Amino acid sequence: MEFLLNFVFFLFQGMRIFLLLGTLLPLILPADNMLRIGISRIVDPVLRPFRKIIKPIGGFDFTPLVLFLLINIVESLLRRFLLPLALN
């Protein structure tokens, strides 16, 4: 059980990194850059359901921030309630 939780935490950390890259790379790299396209292919399907609910405000897309916070909340809840059970 502990291995499974550590794997989930690893996936959460990876998703946070991809969200950060998916947010910052469009500011730095041109639209036809392969790295930017690859990160976008990973992040956009995850953000798409949130974009249907949360519309851009003043031209700024808040969905990566909302997903980042949601990942942190879920991870915190898992660490608080499931990790102590797995360590017993």
TIMI-2910 file (N, C-alpha, C, CB; in pm, 1 decimal, decimal comma, always signed):
<rs>
+----------+----------+----------+----------+----------+----------+----------+----------+----------+----------+----------+----------+------+
!      n_x !      n_y !      n_z !     ca_x !     ca_y !     ca_z !      c_x !      c_y !      c_z !     cb_x !     cb_y !     cb_z ! resn !
+----------+----------+----------+----------+----------+----------+----------+----------+----------+----------+----------+----------+------+
!    +82,5 !   -119,1 !     +0,0 !     +0,0 !     +0,0 !     +0,0 !    +87,3 !   +126,1 !     +0,0 !    -94,1 !     -0,5 !   +121,3 !  Met !
!   +195,6 !   +121,7 !    +77,4 !   +284,6 !   +237,2 !    +83,4 !   +347,8 !   +263,8 !    -53,2 !   +393,8 !   +215,4 !   +189,5 !  Glu !
!   +383,8 !   +156,4 !   -124,5 !   +441,7 !   +172,4 !   -257,6 !   +342,9 !   +240,2 !   -351,7 !   +484,1 !    +36,5 !   -314,5 !  Phe !
!   +217,4 !   +199,1 !   -345,5 !   +114,7 !   +257,4 !   -431,3 !    +95,6 !   +406,5 !   -401,6 !    -18,0 !   +182,6 !   -413,5 !  Leu !
!    +92,0 !   +442,5 !   -274,9 !    +77,9 !   +583,6 !   -238,1 !   +199,2 !   +664,6 !   -283,4 !    +58,8 !   +597,7 !    -86,1 !  Leu !
!   +318,3 !   +609,7 !   -266,8 !   +438,3 !   +680,4 !   -313,7 !   +435,2 !   +699,1 !   -464,5 !   +565,1 !   +604,0 !   -273,2 !  Asn !
!   +384,7 !   +599,1 !   -536,1 !   +372,0 !   +611,2 !   -681,1 !   +272,9 !   +722,0 !   -717,7 !   +327,5 !   +477,3 !   -742,5 !  Phe !
!   +160,8 !   +728,6 !   -647,7 !    +61,6 !   +833,8 !   -672,6 !   +121,3 !   +970,5 !   -641,5 !    -65,8 !   +810,2 !   -588,0 !  Val !
!   +195,9 !   +982,1 !   -532,4 !   +261,4 !  +1109,4 !   -499,8 !   +362,5 !  +1148,5 !   -607,2 !   +330,9 !  +1100,3 !   -363,3 !  Phe !
!   +432,2 !  +1049,2 !   -661,8 !   +527,4 !  +1074,0 !   -770,7 !   +453,3 !  +1126,0 !   -894,5 !   +606,3 !   +944,2 !   -805,2 !  Phe !
!   +338,6 !  +1068,0 !   -926,0 !   +259,5 !  +1115,1 !  -1039,9 !   +208,3 !  +1257,2 !  -1017,1 !   +141,6 !  +1020,5 !  -1065,4 !  Leu !
!   +165,0 !  +1285,8 !   -894,6 !   +121,5 !  +1421,9 !   -862,4 !   +235,4 !  +1521,9 !   -882,7 !    +70,2 !  +1428,8 !   -717,4 !  Phe !
!   +355,0 !  +1487,1 !   -838,0 !   +469,5 !  +1576,3 !   -854,0 !   +501,5 !  +1597,4 !  -1002,3 !   +592,3 !  +1519,6 !   -780,4 !  Gln !
!   +495,0 !  +1490,7 !  -1079,7 !   +517,8 !  +1502,2 !  -1223,1 !   +414,4 !  +1591,2 !  -1289,7 !   +516,7 !  +1365,3 !  -1287,4 !  Gly !
!   +289,3 !  +1577,9 !  -1249,3 !   +185,1 !  +1661,3 !  -1307,1 !   +204,0 !  +1807,7 !  -1270,8 !    +48,8 !  +1613,8 !  -1261,4 !  Met !
!   +247,3 !  +1833,8 !  -1148,9 !   +276,2 !  +1973,2 !  -1110,4 !   +388,8 !  +2030,8 !  -1196,5 !   +314,6 !  +1981,5 !   -960,2 !  Arg !
!   +491,5 !  +1951,9 !  -1223,2 !   +602,7 !  +1999,0 !  -1307,1 !   +554,2 !  +2025,9 !  -1448,9 !   +717,8 !  +1895,6 !  -1308,8 !  Ile !
!   +473,3 !  +1933,7 !  -1504,0 !   +420,7 !  +1954,6 !  -1638,7 !   +329,0 !  +2076,1 !  -1644,6 !   +345,7 !  +1830,8 !  -1685,9 !  Phe !
!   +249,1 !  +2098,9 !  -1540,8 !   +164,2 !  +2218,2 !  -1538,0 !   +247,6 !  +2345,4 !  -1537,6 !    +72,6 !  +2215,6 !  -1415,5 !  Leu !
!   +352,8 !  +2344,9 !  -1458,3 !   +440,4 !  +2461,7 !  -1453,1 !   +506,5 !  +2486,0 !  -1588,6 !   +547,4 !  +2443,7 !  -1344,4 !  Leu !
!   +557,9 !  +2379,2 !  -1649,0 !   +619,1 !  +2394,0 !  -1781,2 !   +516,9 !  +2435,9 !  -1885,8 !   +685,7 !  +2263,7 !  -1823,5 !  Leu !
!   +396,8 !  +2377,5 !  -1878,9 !   +292,6 !  +2412,8 !  -1974,7 !   +245,9 !  +2555,9 !  -1961,1 !   +176,0 !  +2321,2 !  -1959,1 !  Gly !
!   +265,4 !  +2614,2 !  -1844,6 !   +227,9 !  +2753,8 !  -1822,8 !   +339,5 !  +2849,2 !  -1863,6 !   +191,5 !  +2776,4 !  -1676,9 !  Thr !
!   +464,5 !  +2811,5 !  -1835,4 !   +576,6 !  +2901,8 !  -1860,9 !   +634,3 !  +2893,0 !  -2002,6 !   +684,9 !  +2874,0 !  -1762,7 !  Leu !
!   +634,1 !  +2774,6 !  -2061,2 !   +695,3 !  +2760,0 !  -2193,5 !   +629,7 !  +2844,2 !  -2302,1 !   +691,3 !  +2617,0 !  -2234,4 !  Leu !
!   +497,4 !  +2862,6 !  -2302,5 !   +440,0 !  +2950,9 !  -2405,1 !   +489,1 !  +3095,6 !  -2395,6 !   +289,4 !  +2949,0 !  -2394,8 !  Pro !
!   +537,6 !  +3134,8 !  -2280,3 !   +591,0 !  +3270,4 !  -2266,1 !   +730,9 !  +3282,7 !  -2325,0 !   +593,3 !  +3310,9 !  -2119,6 !  Leu !
!   +801,6 !  +3169,4 !  -2336,1 !   +941,9 !  +3170,6 !  -2376,3 !   +963,3 !  +3117,7 !  -2517,0 !  +1023,4 !  +3090,0 !  -2279,5 !  Ile !
!   +897,9 !  +3005,7 !  -2548,8 !   +924,4 !  +2935,1 !  -2674,5 !   +820,8 !  +2968,5 !  -2780,5 !   +927,4 !  +2784,7 !  -2651,1 !  Leu !
!   +861,1 !  +2961,8 !  -2908,8 !   +763,2 !  +2984,3 !  -3015,8 !   +663,0 !  +2869,4 !  -3023,0 !   +834,5 !  +3000,7 !  -3151,4 !  Pro !
!   +551,7 !  +2893,4 !  -3090,3 !   +442,3 !  +2796,0 !  -3094,6 !   +480,5 !  +2666,9 !  -3165,9 !   +322,3 !  +2856,9 !  -3162,3 !  Ala !
!   +577,6 !  +2668,7 !  -3255,8 !   +613,8 !  +2548,4 !  -3329,6 !   +727,6 !  +2468,5 !  -3264,4 !   +652,8 !  +2586,0 !  -3469,6 !  Asp !
!   +766,7 !  +2503,7 !  -3142,9 !   +872,7 !  +2431,5 !  -3072,2 !   +822,0 !  +2294,3 !  -3029,0 !   +921,8 !  +2512,3 !  -2949,3 !  Asn !
!   +903,0 !  +2190,2 !  -3052,1 !   +861,3 !  +2052,6 !  -3024,0 !   +840,3 !  +2027,9 !  -2874,3 !   +964,8 !  +1954,9 !  -3078,2 !  Met !
!   +922,5 !  +2087,0 !  -2789,9 !   +906,1 !  +2069,8 !  -2645,8 !   +773,5 !  +2129,4 !  -2599,7 !  +1023,1 !  +2134,6 !  -2569,8 !  Leu !
!   +743,6 !  +2246,2 !  -2648,3 !   +618,0 !  +2312,3 !  -2611,6 !   +497,7 !  +2231,5 !  -2660,1 !   +613,1 !  +2454,8 !  -2670,1 !  Arg !
!   +506,5 !  +2177,3 !  -2780,2 !   +397,2 !  +2096,5 !  -2835,4 !   +379,8 !  +1968,7 !  -2753,9 !   +424,0 !  +2062,3 !  -2984,0 !  Ile !
!   +490,4 !  +1904,3 !  -2716,6 !   +483,9 !  +1781,0 !  -2638,7 !   +423,4 !  +1801,8 !  -2501,2 !   +621,0 !  +1722,1 !  -2624,5 !  Gly !
!   +466,9 !  +1906,1 !  -2432,5 !   +411,1 !  +1937,0 !  -2300,0 !   +263,4 !  +1970,9 !  -2312,6 !   +487,8 !  +2054,3 !  -2233,4 !  Ile !
!   +227,6 !  +2042,4 !  -2416,9 !    +88,3 !  +2079,8 !  -2438,7 !     +1,5 !  +1956,1 !  -2461,4 !    +76,8 !  +2175,3 !  -2558,0 !  Ser !
!    +53,8 !  +1856,7 !  -2530,2 !    -22,4 !  +1732,9 !  -2554,0 !    -45,7 !  +1655,2 !  -2425,3 !    +50,5 !  +1644,2 !  -2654,9 !  Arg !
!    +39,9 !  +1673,1 !  -2329,0 !    +23,1 !  +1606,2 !  -2200,3 !    -73,0 !  +1683,9 !  -2111,0 !   +158,6 !  +1589,4 !  -2130,4 !  Ile !
!    -57,8 !  +1814,6 !  -2107,5 !   -130,9 !  +1897,9 !  -2011,7 !   -271,8 !  +1934,4 !  -2060,0 !    -52,5 !  +2024,7 !  -1984,0 !  Val !
!   -288,0 !  +1962,1 !  -2186,8 !   -417,8 !  +2010,2 !  -2236,8 !   -534,2 !  +1913,9 !  -2212,0 !   -407,5 !  +2036,8 !  -2384,1 !  Asp !
!   -519,2 !  +1782,6 !  -2232,5 !   -633,7 !  +1694,3 !  -2202,8 !   -676,3 !  +1696,3 !  -2056,0 !   -599,8 !  +1552,5 !  -2242,1 !  Pro !
!   -582,4 !  +1722,3 !  -1967,0 !   -615,1 !  +1728,9 !  -1824,5 !   -683,8 !  +1861,2 !  -1792,7 !   -487,9 !  +1712,1 !  -1738,3 !  Val !
!   -642,6 !  +1966,9 !  -1858,2 !   -700,0 !  +2099,1 !  -1832,2 !   -834,0 !  +2121,6 !  -1901,8 !   -603,1 !  +2205,6 !  -1875,5 !  Leu !
!   -860,7 !  +2047,5 !  -2009,0 !   -980,5 !  +2071,2 !  -2089,3 !  -1110,5 !  +2067,9 !  -2007,8 !   -988,0 !  +1968,6 !  -2199,2 !  Arg !
!  -1132,6 !  +1968,9 !  -1919,4 !  -1258,1 !  +1972,1 !  -1841,3 !  -1269,1 !  +2093,4 !  -1750,0 !  -1270,0 !  +1846,5 !  -1757,9 !  Pro !
!  -1156,4 !  +2138,8 !  -1697,5 !  -1158,0 !  +2256,2 !  -1610,1 !  -1184,0 !  +2383,6 !  -1690,3 !  -1025,2 !  +2268,0 !  -1533,8 !  Phe !
!  -1135,3 !  +2386,8 !  -1814,4 !  -1157,4 !  +2504,3 !  -1899,2 !  -1303,3 !  +2519,0 !  -1939,1 !  -1070,9 !  +2496,2 !  -2023,8 !  Arg !
!  -1378,0 !  +2407,9 !  -1940,5 !  -1520,8 !  +2416,5 !  -1969,5 !  -1595,4 !  +2483,8 !  -1854,6 !  -1578,8 !  +2276,6 !  -1995,8 !  Lys !
!  -1544,0 !  +2466,6 !  -1733,5 !  -1609,5 !  +2522,0 !  -1614,8 !  -1559,3 !  +2662,8 !  -1585,1 !  -1586,0 !  +2431,4 !  -1493,6 !  Ile !
!  -1427,4 !  +2681,7 !  -1592,5 !  -1365,9 !  +2810,0 !  -1556,1 !  -1323,7 !  +2882,7 !  -1682,8 !  -1243,7 !  +2789,2 !  -1461,6 !  Ile !
!  -1391,9 !  +2987,9 !  -1714,8 !  -1360,5 !  +3067,2 !  -1833,5 !  -1248,5 !  +3166,4 !  -1801,4 !  -1486,6 !  +3141,9 !  -1884,7 !  Lys !
!  -1169,2 !  +3204,2 !  -1903,0 !  -1063,5 !  +3303,5 !  -1879,6 !  -1121,3 !  +3435,8 !  -1830,6 !   -982,6 !  +3326,4 !  -2007,7 !  Pro !
!  -1049,5 !  +3497,4 !  -1739,0 !  -1090,5 !  +3625,8 !  -1683,5 !   -987,8 !  +3729,6 !  -1727,0 !  -1103,1 !  +3619,7 !  -1526,9 !  Ile !
!  -1031,6 !  +3826,0 !  -1801,6 !   -940,6 !  +3929,4 !  -1850,6 !   -832,0 !  +3873,4 !  -1940,7 !   -877,4 !  +4001,6 !  -1734,6 !  Gly !
!   -861,4 !  +3765,7 !  -2011,3 !   -763,5 !  +3704,7 !  -2100,0 !   -664,8 !  +3613,2 !  -2029,8 !   -689,0 !  +3810,6 !  -2171,2 !  Gly !
!   -680,4 !  +3593,5 !  -1900,1 !   -588,8 !  +3508,7 !  -1823,7 !   -658,9 !  +3377,4 !  -1789,4 !   -540,3 !  +3581,0 !  -1694,1 !  Phe !
!   -592,2 !  +3265,9 !  -1819,3 !   -647,1 !  +3132,6 !  -1794,0 !   -602,9 !  +3085,6 !  -1655,6 !   -601,6 !  +3031,5 !  -1903,8 !  Asp !
!   -698,2 !  +3071,3 !  -1565,6 !   -669,0 !  +3030,1 !  -1428,8 !   -672,4 !  +2878,4 !  -1408,6 !   -766,6 !  +3094,9 !  -1335,4 !  Phe !
!   -704,1 !  +2801,4 !  -1511,5 !   -719,8 !  +2657,5 !  -1494,1 !   -592,4 !  +2586,8 !  -1448,6 !   -766,7 !  +2596,9 !  -1622,2 !  Thr !
!   -471,5 !  +2622,9 !  -1495,5 !   -353,4 !  +2555,2 !  -1440,2 !   -336,9 !  +2579,5 !  -1290,5 !   -228,3 !  +2601,3 !  -1513,0 !  Pro !
!   -367,4 !  +2699,2 !  -1246,0 !   -358,0 !  +2730,3 !  -1103,8 !   -460,7 !  +2650,5 !  -1023,2 !   -377,8 !  +2880,8 !  -1080,7 !  Leu !
!   -582,1 !  +2641,0 !  -1073,8 !   -687,0 !  +2565,2 !  -1005,1 !   -648,1 !  +2417,9 !   -997,8 !   -823,4 !  +2581,7 !  -1077,1 !  Val !
!   -598,1 !  +2361,9 !  -1107,7 !   -557,7 !  +2221,5 !  -1107,0 !   -438,3 !  +2199,2 !  -1015,0 !   -524,2 !  +2174,9 !  -1248,8 !  Leu !
!   -344,6 !  +2291,7 !  -1013,8 !   -228,5 !  +2283,0 !   -924,5 !   -275,0 !  +2278,6 !   -778,7 !   -132,4 !  +2403,3 !   -947,2 !  Phe !
!   -366,9 !  +2367,0 !   -742,4 !   -419,6 !  +2369,0 !   -605,8 !   -498,8 !  +2242,3 !   -574,4 !   -507,9 !  +2491,9 !   -585,0 !  Leu !
!   -575,1 !  +2194,1 !   -670,3 !   -652,4 !  +2071,7 !   -650,2 !   -560,6 !  +1951,3 !   -627,8 !   -744,1 !  +2046,5 !   -770,8 !  Leu !
!   -453,4 !  +1942,6 !   -703,7 !   -356,2 !  +1834,2 !   -684,7 !   -296,1 !  +1842,6 !   -545,0 !   -244,3 !  +1840,7 !   -792,1 !  Ile !
!   -261,0 !  +1962,8 !   -502,6 !   -204,0 !  +1979,9 !   -368,5 !   -301,8 !  +1939,9 !   -258,8 !   -161,0 !  +2124,0 !   -348,1 !  Asn !
!   -428,8 !  +1975,3 !   -275,5 !   -529,9 !  +1940,8 !   -175,4 !   -549,3 !  +1789,7 !   -168,5 !   -663,6 !  +2010,0 !   -207,4 !  Ile !
!   -561,5 !  +1724,9 !   -283,8 !   -580,2 !  +1579,3 !   -285,9 !   -459,3 !  +1509,2 !   -225,6 !   -604,0 !  +1529,4 !   -429,9 !  Val !
!   -339,5 !  +1554,7 !   -261,1 !   -219,4 !  +1493,2 !   -204,2 !   -213,1 !  +1512,6 !    -53,0 !    -93,9 !  +1551,7 !   -269,6 !  Glu !
!   -249,4 !  +1630,2 !     -7,2 !   -249,1 !  +1656,2 !   +136,5 !   -348,0 !  +1565,1 !   +209,4 !   -282,8 !  +1803,2 !   +163,8 !  Ser !
!   -466,1 !  +1546,8 !   +151,8 !   -565,4 !  +1458,8 !   +213,0 !   -517,5 !  +1313,7 !   +214,2 !   -698,8 !  +1469,4 !   +138,4 !  Leu !
!   -455,5 !  +1270,7 !   +106,0 !   -401,4 !  +1134,6 !   +102,5 !   -292,7 !  +1115,5 !   +207,1 !   -346,2 !  +1102,9 !    -36,2 !  Leu !
!   -204,8 !  +1214,6 !   +217,4 !    -97,4 !  +1204,8 !   +317,2 !   -153,1 !  +1204,5 !   +459,8 !     +1,7 !  +1321,2 !   +300,2 !  Arg !
!   -257,7 !  +1279,1 !   +482,4 !   -313,4 !  +1289,5 !   +617,6 !   -391,5 !  +1164,0 !   +657,3 !   -404,0 !  +1411,9 !   +627,5 !  Arg !
!   -469,7 !  +1108,2 !   +564,4 !   -559,4 !  +1000,8 !   +602,9 !   -513,6 !   +861,3 !   +561,0 !   -692,6 !  +1026,9 !   +545,9 !  Phe !
!   -452,2 !   +847,1 !   +443,6 !   -416,6 !   +713,7 !   +396,7 !   -274,2 !   +671,5 !   +429,9 !   -436,1 !   +706,5 !   +250,2 !  Leu !
!   -182,6 !   +765,0 !   +429,3 !    -43,3 !   +727,0 !   +457,0 !    -25,4 !   +670,6 !   +596,8 !    +47,9 !   +846,5 !   +438,9 !  Leu !
!    -87,0 !   +725,8 !   +702,0 !    -72,4 !   +662,3 !   +834,5 !   -127,9 !   +518,4 !   +837,4 !   -144,3 !   +747,2 !   +941,0 !  Pro !
!   -233,0 !   +492,4 !   +761,4 !   -288,2 !   +356,5 !   +755,0 !   -192,3 !   +261,0 !   +684,1 !   -424,0 !   +357,5 !   +683,0 !  Leu !
!   -123,9 !   +312,2 !   +580,8 !    -32,3 !   +227,9 !   +504,7 !    +94,1 !   +197,4 !   +585,3 !     +4,4 !   +295,6 !   +372,2 !  Ala !
!   +131,4 !   +283,6 !   +674,8 !   +253,7 !   +262,7 !   +752,6 !   +234,0 !   +166,0 !   +869,2 !   +304,2 !   +395,2 !   +805,0 !  Leu !
!   +109,6 !   +140,0 !   +905,0 !    +82,4 !    +45,7 !  +1015,9 !    +95,8 !    -96,5 !   +974,4 !    -55,0 !    +66,9 !  +1071,3 !  Asn !
+----------+----------+----------+----------+----------+----------+----------+----------+----------+----------+----------+----------+------+
</rs>
